[in-house]
Amino acid sequence: MSKHILVLARGESRNYRLANGKPVFCDLDARVSVFTDKKNKDILLELDDIHAGHIVRWRRHQAILELAKEIHRVNPLCAVAAFSEEDVELAASIRREIGISGTDSDTAKKFRDKVYMKEMLAGAKTFRNPHFKGVFTKRDTEEFLDKYGKVVLKPRDSQGSKGVAIIENNEQIEEWFADDPPLHEFQLEEFVDGVLYHINSLVQGERAVFHSVAPYIPEMGNIDYYEGRPFVSVIETEPKVCETLEAVANEVITLLGLQKGVTHLEVFLNNKGEIVFCEVAARAGGGGIVAMIEEASGVNLNRELLKIELDEGWTDSLVPIGEERRSCGLIGIRNHRFGSVTSIPSLAEFKNTWIHRSEINSRIGMTALPASHCTDFSAFFIVSGKSYQETLDRILSINMHFNEHFKVESL
């Protein structure tokens, strides 16, 4: 076992398990060291597949760099992998400090800074950028509103729709600017009215070797957590749609110069048939998207990321690009109320053979809080069906049943 990989393990605990329950680290031909936090330590640090685990504070970058250098000095690393978007640049810094290959800091920035990434994609042929400004004023915002009817103000480097504001009138502009936000941390964009798709891709040798395409169901997507709407996505099975959006993903990967890794691209398909870029990240989709894709195709993106970082290749015997995917979808149920949970359905009520994964993250007596980000779920399910529509219908039936029996009493 001559190889040694460092994994920056932040975020959702479901990211670290395969569909069969085994850790994503299992049976790798490499020594695995993990940096994690107190939230995930009980889940990760007891795994037999991890050779060394360290609890870190993610904001202390210099301390993390020093620890990585010490680990490398004792047992040289050959790869660093990050599952969270917040750690992509940190992983690049570690690679630079210890002198190993992989995504460098400039490439990482293209996948983090939403203004820089759009500037790098200005010459795209398969899609267009939204009209945007990386440096803007209140007057610019008013002019955008006059021109487009709605505008979007969002942080340059956030994830999970945190801090995103959709502005529909001048009063909302006044309210937003009244808080004196740090404008250099935000960007101004036109609002694009259309269906938002996500395309998750594995990249090896500067080209995509696997894609999975799926829409977020309208009014049940990233931004809708404020109102307690569910997070719903269903794998796209229409070959022409998949082919078109896979071509977009290929062009994004080429223009941003990613040599290896995984990408989570989001684009709008608007009512004019245009494909409009939203954003792209150098990590797999969150909110159970990895689990949904694994159920549909057998490919676990985080597992394959580790293998690609180790230059071991990927599991290419499962689902080639262009093959129709099994109909499969996910629902993350999100709460918008504050109070005490007085009633909640049990997992035993969700034992249908077409439900493949289920989680309920609330219990009677606990304090329910409004969802704080797009993947803050009260419950989560992976569902399949004979068709796209059957899968969606089953998802909506789960949502109805759960909400009928989930009661929150105001405190």
C-alpha positions, 0 to 999 in steps of 0.5 A: 500500500504505497499510495496515501490520500488525504480527504477533507471530509466536511458536510453531509454524513451521507456523502461517506456511505455507499448504497450498500452501507459500506464507507466510500473509503472501503477497499481502496488500494491506499492509506487514507488520512482524513481531516474532519470536524466534531460534527462528523468525527463519530461517523468517520474516525471509527471506520476501519478503512481510515488509517489516521483521522484528525479533527480540525477547525476549517477556518484555521487554514494555516493550521490545517496546512501545517498539519498536512505538511507534517503528515506528508513528511512522515508518510508522503501523500500522493493525492488530496480530495475535497467533498465540499465546495468550501474546501476545494481551494484549501485542497489546492493550497495543500497540494501546492504546499506539499508539491503534488499534482491535482487541481491547482489554486487558479483552477479551483478559483474558477470553480469558486468565484462565480464572477471569475468563472463566468468571465472564463466562459464568455466564449462558450458556444453551447450556452450563454452566460446570464447578463451580470455585473461583478462590480455594481451599485444600487443604480445598476441594480435598479437598471437591471430590474427595469430591464429584466423585471427580476434580478438576483443578488448572490454571493460570489463564493457561496453554496447551497443558495445561502445569501441569495436574494431574488429582487422583484421591486424597488422596495426590495432593493431599498431593503437589501442595500439598507443592510449595507452589504459588502458589495465586493462579495456579491454579484448582480445577475438577470433573473432567468425564468426556466427549469434549472438542471444539474449535470454531475460529471466525472473528469479524467484526463481533461475529459468527462467519462461519466455524466448524470443529468436531472432537473430540479422540479420547479418550485422545489429546488435550491432556493425554495427552502425559505418557504419550506417547500421540498427539495425534489429532483428526478434523473432525466431519461430523455436522450436528447435532453441528456445529450444536449446538456452533456455537451454543455458540461463538456464545454464548461470542463474544457473552458475551465481547464479541469484535468480530473475530478468531479463537477456539479454544473447548473444551467437553466433551460428557459422558455425560449429553448435557450440554455443559460449558465447558472454556476458550476462547482468542482464537487459532486452535488449535495442534498442526496444527489450522489445517492440518487445517481448511485441508485440510478446508475451504480456510480457513486461520485465521491467514491469515484473521485477518490479513485480518480485522485489516486489515478486508479481510473473509474468504474467504467463498466457500469453506465457509459455516457449516452445510455438511458438511465433508470428512473430515480429521484430524491426528495428532501423534506424541509421545515419552515416552522419554529416550534416543538415536534408533536407528531411525526411519521415513522420509518416503518410507514415508508417500506415500499419496495420502490423506496431505496433510502430513507432518513427521518431527522426529527423526533417527537419533543425536539425543537424544529427550526426553519431550514437554514439552507437548501439541504437542511432536511427533516426527512430524505428519501430516494425513490424509483419508478418505471418512468419519470412521471411515476417516480415523480408521482411517488415522491409527491405522495411521500411528501403528502404523507409526511406532511400530513403526519408532521406536526409542529406546535409553536413555542 
